[in-house]
Amino acid sequence: MTDNLEGGVLVTGGAGFIGSHIVEALHAEGRRVHVLDNLTTGLASNVPPGIPLHTGDIRSNAAVDAAVDAAQATVIVHCAAQTSVERSMNDPEFDRDVNETGTDMLLRAAQQGSVRRFVFISSGGAIYGETSEPATEETPPSPRNFYGSHKLLAEECVRAAGLPFAILRPSNIYGPRQRSDAEGGVLAIFSERIVGHLPIEIHGDGRQVRDFLYVSDLVDAIRLAISCSDDVVWNVGSGTATTILDAAVILGEHLGVAPQLVTRPRRAGDVDKSLVSPALLRSTGRWGPPVPLRDGLRRLARSLETVSPVDSLNQRRVELHG
Ligand SMILES: NC(=O)c1ccc[n+]([C@@H]2O[C@H](COP(=O)([O-])OP(=O)(O)OC[C@H]3O[C@@H](n4cnc5c(N)ncnc54)[C@H](O)[C@@H]3O)[C@@H](O)[C@H]2O)c1
């Protein structure tokens, strides 16, 4: 392991859910961090004060070059993405443009600058598809949607670029600041509905299995990926199977509100079981054990106590129509 952080770190998508948590953690360590984000789903208010925010698109050469230069980046953590599975199915070209072409453009800027490590946030949930057993890094990918296919293509771009890299494949990440309309946002949707005393729609019988991981565990994996000198591909998940019904009930307990559940027909393309094995990452001896789901949901519930449901809904309206 070496420290790749004498220079700056550029976090793309740093105004979003996961990106803002990594920015916060690196900033707290005293690292020099810059953010490149076009604020499509991210919020400027998610970026801690004092961190330069370059408002621009990863598909713009000018915006990317300016951000890499200003950050004097030796490391890029690439979190920016089109994260809606639904949108990827309705507009596959747009999804490919952001998720594959955008990654490629960033890699080209990285090659021309002094970047020594490229950390790409891919997606375990999306690329493995249905998993009867927890997927390992050797499990053949089988994406069920364009979002997953384009994340896989982006992984190929990262491998082909010739820069030292880490590819992380997270499971379903949850925690404060997550939007309810992006990938893996099921617990954000449940929180919003429970806090607002609104019914939760469960598609199917609720026994679909997911691998929920608290955002701080992913942040720890990203920090490790930055400091590591080998080219690595790591699944980042809990490896623990939880039904979405159980997750809703536990979240309700922490929020002090019994969730009202409404069943709806299964949706085409939904997977029954999505689980990744973090064994390879754990074998480093420098990650885990992950935060237990009950503890993570307690932290999430606490963070929601400071935001009233009305504030949260108003914020969504402003974002959607502003
Ligand atoms: N949340 C999960 O459960 C999960 C699971 C697996 C992988 N991921 C991956 O983690 C990363 C972060 O996801 P998130 O959940 O924080 O979503 P998010 O929507 O909160 O964050 C994405 C950020 O990227 C920005 N962005 C989007 N398009 C951009 C563009 N063209 N140029 C510049 N910025 C752009 C958005 O404004 C936003 O701030 C994504 O790559 C996502 O695919 C997330």
The ligand as an SDF file (V2000), in Angstrom:
LIG
                    3D

 44 48  0  0  0  0  0  0  0  0999 V2000
  -26.4370    4.3080   -4.2260 N   0  0  0  0  0  0  0  0  0  0  0  0
  -26.1710    3.0380   -4.4600 C   0  0  0  0  0  0  0  0  0  0  0  0
  -26.7280    2.1250   -3.8560 O   0  0  0  0  0  0  0  0  0  0  0  0
  -25.1270    2.6780   -5.4940 C   0  0  0  0  0  0  0  0  0  0  0  0
  -24.8420    1.3280   -5.6690 C   0  0  0  0  0  0  0  0  0  0  0  0
  -23.8680    0.9700   -6.5940 C   0  0  0  0  0  0  0  0  0  0  0  0
  -23.1960    1.9370   -7.3000 C   0  0  0  0  0  0  0  0  0  0  0  0
  -23.5020    3.2400   -7.1350 N   0  0  0  0  0  0  0  0  0  0  0  0
  -22.7340    4.2340   -7.8980 C   0  0  0  0  0  0  0  0  0  0  0  0
  -22.2310    5.2010   -6.9960 O   0  0  0  0  0  0  0  0  0  0  0  0
  -22.0730    6.4470   -7.6650 C   0  0  0  0  0  0  0  0  0  0  0  0
  -22.7660    7.5490   -6.8820 C   0  0  0  0  0  0  0  0  0  0  0  0
  -24.1650    7.2380   -6.8170 O   0  0  0  0  0  0  0  0  0  0  0  0
  -25.1410    7.9670   -5.7980 P   0  0  0  0  0  0  0  0  0  0  0  0
  -26.0350    6.9370   -5.2570 O   0  0  0  0  0  0  0  0  0  0  0  0
  -24.3640    8.8230   -4.8900 O   0  0  0  0  0  0  0  0  0  0  0  0
  -26.0090    8.8390   -6.8050 O   0  0  0  0  0  0  0  0  0  0  0  0
  -26.2190   10.4270   -6.8950 P   0  0  0  0  0  0  0  0  0  0  0  0
  -27.2170   10.6270   -7.9960 O   0  0  0  0  0  0  0  0  0  0  0  0
  -26.5370   10.9720   -5.5550 O   0  0  0  0  0  0  0  0  0  0  0  0
  -24.7950   10.9600   -7.3390 O   0  0  0  0  0  0  0  0  0  0  0  0
  -24.4000   11.1190   -8.6700 C   0  0  0  0  0  0  0  0  0  0  0  0
  -23.7900   12.5120   -8.8010 C   0  0  0  0  0  0  0  0  0  0  0  0
  -23.2580   12.6420  -10.1390 O   0  0  0  0  0  0  0  0  0  0  0  0
  -23.6480   13.9270  -10.6500 C   0  0  0  0  0  0  0  0  0  0  0  0
  -23.6980   13.8060  -12.1130 N   0  0  0  0  0  0  0  0  0  0  0  0
  -24.5820   13.0830  -12.8450 C   0  0  0  0  0  0  0  0  0  0  0  0
  -24.2920   13.2090  -14.1630 N   0  0  0  0  0  0  0  0  0  0  0  0
  -23.1950   14.0040  -14.2500 C   0  0  0  0  0  0  0  0  0  0  0  0
  -22.4310   14.4920  -15.3460 C   0  0  0  0  0  0  0  0  0  0  0  0
  -22.7410   14.1780  -16.6120 N   0  0  0  0  0  0  0  0  0  0  0  0
  -21.3770   15.2980  -15.0840 N   0  0  0  0  0  0  0  0  0  0  0  0
  -21.0580   15.6460  -13.8060 C   0  0  0  0  0  0  0  0  0  0  0  0
  -21.7600   15.1980  -12.7260 N   0  0  0  0  0  0  0  0  0  0  0  0
  -22.8110   14.3890  -12.9510 C   0  0  0  0  0  0  0  0  0  0  0  0
  -24.9890   14.2200  -10.0200 C   0  0  0  0  0  0  0  0  0  0  0  0
  -25.3340   15.5770  -10.0070 O   0  0  0  0  0  0  0  0  0  0  0  0
  -24.7860   13.6350   -8.6110 C   0  0  0  0  0  0  0  0  0  0  0  0
  -24.2570   14.6150   -7.7380 O   0  0  0  0  0  0  0  0  0  0  0  0
  -22.6390    6.2590   -9.0650 C   0  0  0  0  0  0  0  0  0  0  0  0
  -21.5950    5.9920   -9.9450 O   0  0  0  0  0  0  0  0  0  0  0  0
  -23.5220    5.0150   -8.9090 C   0  0  0  0  0  0  0  0  0  0  0  0
  -23.6350    4.3420  -10.1330 O   0  0  0  0  0  0  0  0  0  0  0  0
  -24.4560    3.6480   -6.2470 C   0  0  0  0  0  0  0  0  0  0  0  0
  1  2  1  0
  2  3  2  0
  2  4  1  0
  4  5  1  0
  4 44  2  0
  5  6  2  0
  6  7  1  0
  7  8  2  0
  8  9  1  0
  8 44  1  0
  9 10  1  0
  9 42  1  0
 10 11  1  0
 11 12  1  0
 11 40  1  0
 12 13  1  0
 13 14  1  0
 14 15  2  0
 14 16  1  0
 14 17  1  0
 17 18  1  0
 18 19  2  0
 18 20  1  0
 18 21  1  0
 21 22  1  0
 22 23  1  0
 23 24  1  0
 23 38  1  0
 24 25  1  0
 25 26  1  0
 25 36  1  0
 26 27  1  0
 26 35  1  0
 27 28  2  0
 28 29  1  0
 29 30  1  0
 29 35  2  0
 30 31  1  0
 30 32  2  0
 32 33  1  0
 33 34  2  0
 34 35  1  0
 36 37  1  0
 36 38  1  0
 38 39  1  0
 40 41  1  0
 40 42  1  0
 42 43  1  0
M  CHG  2   8   1  16  -1
M  END
$$$$
